[in-house]
Amino acid sequence: MSNPLAKLLEEKRAAGVPLLDLTISNPTAILPDYPNEAIAAAYAAVSDFTYYPSPTGLEEAKIAIAEYYARSGIPVSPSQLLLTASTSEAYALLFKLFCNPQDEVLVPRPSYPLFEYLAGLECVRTVPYRLLYDGAWSIDFEDLRERVTPRTRAIVAVNPNNPTGSFLSAADFERLTNLADRSKVPIISDEVFRDYGFSNPPDRVTTLIGHDAVLSFSLNGLSKLAGMPQMKLGWITINGPAQEREIARQRLELLLDTYLSVNTPVQRALPGLLRIGMEVQRQIVNRTKHNWDVLRDLLNGSPAHPLHTEGGWSAIIQLPGTLSEEIWTARLLDEQSVIVQPGYFFDMTSEPYMVVSLITPPENFREGIDRLRRMIG
């Protein structure tokens, strides 16, 4: 059943009302110079379409991914990498690996609304742990410790988080790994927005790759890294003590061999796609930083303000508490024809908030935020 906001949006679209969509997160639809021809050329350069079933992925594709990390000074062995069709599939595989029905995985709140669905499909329960905000975001470790039970099978960290844009600090990383070690559970680190930080402070941990004190799994893929969600290629990097890493790799290989979901052409084209993706990434980085500056400037001195963020593709705006979140977002749509996402979409623990996409075309973003500013006074 549609909620009131969805019904209002349907009515606006049916009436042909021009809308400013500040929720769009599809780079293929909003970048003016999206490299369609270059991507076509990368596939045209593939000369061998012979099917060689390889559960963990073709060696040349894994080498290309290892080289991508090496350019950032992150050493990765191709043997640590396992290719998947998406990050969602990577989660499903890891839930299969560690969980029996009704086991639990700990997930951050706020964050993606996707975890509950992915876990539910594997008959696994998600248990949220809080992120705290006091001008910056951090893990509420007291809350996280209380959520660990004998049925806990993994801790999920989204780094940087979506929509908060917060990276793990060195202090939070140390406490997280210590907790995982004491609890004997692995960490699943979702790092799909790793390349989209607004700065690079020395106390930031951008990846769990290279940190081998506890078993962990770093997830990434072409969707965000290269702005290519249509290519359907992701990967898992296994980190941790050598023996635990090898056991996990062998078991994941068996699961991957059951599905063999990654297609040959995208693996063959991957070296070229990663090169092309670096330019797409540059465009997205420039846009997110520009829109973040615009957001802060336009809301400066207003009753609404953006929460601190360190990167990613989203921003959270705190609204005056005079109205509910539902009413604010509905008014913005009804009176100003601007689409935003309410904070409850991301399990914000209080209200009112709204979430906007920082990869929105700049002219639309500026106009939409300007209309918000005028509406709230």
Residue pairs with C-beta under 8 A, 6 or more apart in sequence:
2 10
4 326
4 330
5 326
5 329
5 330
5 333
5 342
8 330
8 333
8 334
9 333
9 339
12 19
12 333
12 334
12 337
13 19
17 337
18 337
19 333
19 337
19 338
19 339
20 336
20 337
20 338
20 339
20 364
20 367
20 368
20 371
21 339
21 360
21 364
22 338
22 339
22 340
22 356
22 357
22 360
22 364
22 365
22 368
22 369
23 339
23 340
23 341
23 355
23 356
23 357
24 30
24 357
24 359
24 360
25 313
25 314
25 357
25 359
26 229
27 34
27 227
27 228
27 229
27 280
27 284
27 359
28 34
28 227
28 228
28 229
28 230
30 359
30 360
30 361
31 227
31 280
31 283
31 284
33 283
34 227
34 280
35 276
35 279
35 280
38 276
39 228
39 273
39 276
41 272
42 269
42 272
42 273
42 276
43 265
43 269
45 269
45 272
46 265
46 268
46 269
48 268
49 264
49 265
49 268
50 264
51 264
52 58
52 264
53 257
53 260
55 82
55 253
55 254
55 256
55 257
55 260
56 62
56 81
56 82
56 83
56 249
56 252
56 253
56 256
57 81
57 82
57 83
57 235
57 262
57 267
58 83
58 264
58 267
58 268
59 78
60 267
60 268
60 270
60 271
61 83
61 267
61 268
61 270
61 271
62 78
62 81
62 83
62 235
63 78
64 270
64 271
64 274
65 76
65 78
65 81
65 235
65 270
65 274
66 76
66 77
66 78
66 81
67 271
67 274
68 225
68 274
69 75
69 76
69 209
70 76
74 207
74 209
74 210
75 210
76 209
76 237
79 249
80 209
80 237
80 238
80 239
80 245
80 249
81 235
81 236
81 237
81 238
82 235
82 236
82 238
82 249
82 252
82 253
82 256
83 233
83 234
83 235
83 256
83 262
83 267
84 90
84 93
84 221
84 233
84 234
84 235
84 236
84 256
84 261
84 262
85 232
85 233
85 234
85 261
85 262
86 221
86 223
86 232
86 233
86 234
87 190
87 192
87 219
87 220
87 221
87 223
87 234
88 114
88 118
89 234
89 261
90 217
90 219
90 221
90 234
90 235
90 236
91 115
91 118
91 119
91 188
91 219
92 118
92 121
92 122
93 236
93 252
93 255
93 256
94 154
94 188
94 217
94 236
94 252
95 105
95 118
95 119
95 122
95 124
95 154
96 122
96 255
97 248
97 251
97 252
97 255
98 105
98 153
98 154
98 186
99 105
99 122
99 123
99 124
99 153
99 154
101 123
101 124
102 123
102 124
102 125
102 151
103 124
103 125
103 151
103 152
103 153
104 124
104 125
104 126
104 127
104 149
104 151
104 152
104 153
105 115
105 119
105 124
105 125
105 126
105 127
105 152
105 153
105 154
105 155
105 156
105 188
106 126
106 127
106 128
106 129
106 144
106 147
106 148
106 152
106 154
106 155
106 156
107 115
107 119
107 126
107 127
107 128
107 129
107 156
108 128
108 129
108 130
108 131
108 139
108 156
108 157
108 158
108 161
109 128
109 129
109 130
109 131
109 347
109 349
110 131
110 161
110 163
110 164
110 343
110 346
110 347
110 348
110 349
111 131
111 158
111 161
111 162
111 163
111 164
111 346
111 347
112 158
112 162
112 190
112 346
113 345
113 346
113 347
115 126
115 156
116 126
119 125
119 126
120 126
124 153
125 151
127 147
127 149
127 152
128 147
128 347
129 139
129 140
129 143
129 144
129 147
130 139
130 140
130 143
130 144
130 349
131 137
131 138
131 139
131 140
131 161
131 164
131 166
132 138
132 139
132 140
133 164
133 307
133 308
135 308
136 166
136 308
137 161
137 164
137 166
137 308
138 166
138 169
138 172
139 172
139 175
139 176
141 172
141 175
141 176
141 179
144 155
144 179
145 179
148 179
148 183
148 185
152 183
152 185
153 185
154 185
154 186
154 187
154 188
155 176
155 179
155 180
155 183
155 185
155 186
155 187
155 188
156 187
156 188
156 189
156 190
157 168
157 176
157 187
157 188
157 189
157 190
158 189
158 190
159 167
159 168
159 189
159 190
159 191
159 194
159 205
159 206
159 207
159 208
160 166
160 167
160 193
160 194
160 196
160 197
160 310
160 311
160 312
161 312
162 193
162 312
162 313
162 314
162 346
163 312
163 314
163 315
163 316
163 346
163 355
164 307
164 309
164 312
164 316
165 193
165 309
165 310
165 311
165 312
165 314
165 315
166 309
166 310
167 197
167 204
167 205
167 206
167 310
167 311
168 176
168 204
168 205
169 203
169 204
169 205
170 203
170 204
170 205
171 203
173 205
173 211
176 187
177 187
177 211
177 213
177 214
180 186
180 187
180 214
180 216
181 213
181 214
186 214
186 215
186 216
186 217
186 240
186 248
187 208
187 214
187 215
187 216
187 217
188 216
188 217
188 219
189 207
189 208
189 216
189 217
189 218
189 219
190 219
191 206
191 207
191 208
191 218
191 219
191 220
192 219
192 220
192 221
192 223
192 224
192 225
193 224
193 311
193 312
193 313
194 206
194 207
194 220
194 225
195 224
195 225
195 281
195 285
196 224
196 281
196 284
196 285
196 288
196 311
196 312
196 313
197 204
197 206
197 310
197 311
198 288
198 289
198 292
198 309
198 310
198 311
199 310
204 310
205 211
207 218
208 216
208 218
208 239
209 218
209 237
209 239
210 239
211 239
212 239
212 240
212 241
212 242
212 245
213 240
213 241
214 240
214 241
215 238
215 239
215 240
215 241
215 244
215 245
215 248
216 238
216 239
216 240
217 236
217 237
217 238
217 239
217 248
218 236
218 237
218 239
219 234
219 235
219 236
219 237
220 234
220 235
220 237
221 233
221 234
221 235
222 228
222 229
222 231
222 232
222 233
222 234
222 273
222 274
222 277
223 229
223 231
223 234
224 313
225 277
225 281
226 273
226 274
226 276
226 277
226 278
226 280
226 281
227 277
227 280
227 281
227 283
227 284
228 273
228 277
228 280
231 266
231 273
232 262
232 263
232 266
233 262
233 266
233 267
233 270
236 252
238 245
238 248
238 249
238 252
239 245
240 248
266 273
284 313
284 359
287 358
287 359
287 362
288 311
288 312
288 313
288 358
288 359
290 362
291 315
291 358
291 359
291 360
291 362
291 365
292 306
292 309
292 315
292 358
294 362
294 365
294 366
294 369
295 306
295 315
295 317
295 356
295 358
295 365
295 369
296 306
298 366
298 369
298 370
298 373
299 305
299 306
299 317
299 369
299 372
299 373
302 373
302 376
302 377
303 319
303 320
303 376
303 377
304 317
304 318
304 319
304 320
304 372
304 373
304 376
305 317
305 318
306 315
306 316
306 317
306 318
307 315
307 316
307 317
307 318
307 353
309 315
309 316
312 358
313 357
313 358
313 359
314 355
314 356
314 357
314 358
315 355
315 356
315 358
316 343
316 348
316 353
316 354
316 355
317 340
317 353
317 354
317 355
317 356
317 372
318 352
318 353
319 325
319 328
319 352
319 353
319 354
319 376
320 352
320 376
321 352
323 331
323 352
324 351
324 352
325 342
325 343
325 344
325 351
325 352
325 353
325 354
326 342
328 342
328 352
328 354
329 340
329 341
329 342
329 354
331 375
332 338
332 340
332 354
332 371
332 372
332 375
333 339
333 340
335 375
336 368
336 371
336 372
336 374
336 375
337 371
338 368
338 371
338 372
340 354
340 355
340 356
340 368
340 372
341 354
341 355
341 356
342 351
342 352
342 353
342 354
342 355
343 351
343 352
343 353
343 354
343 355
344 351
345 355
346 355
356 365
356 368
356 369
358 365
360 368
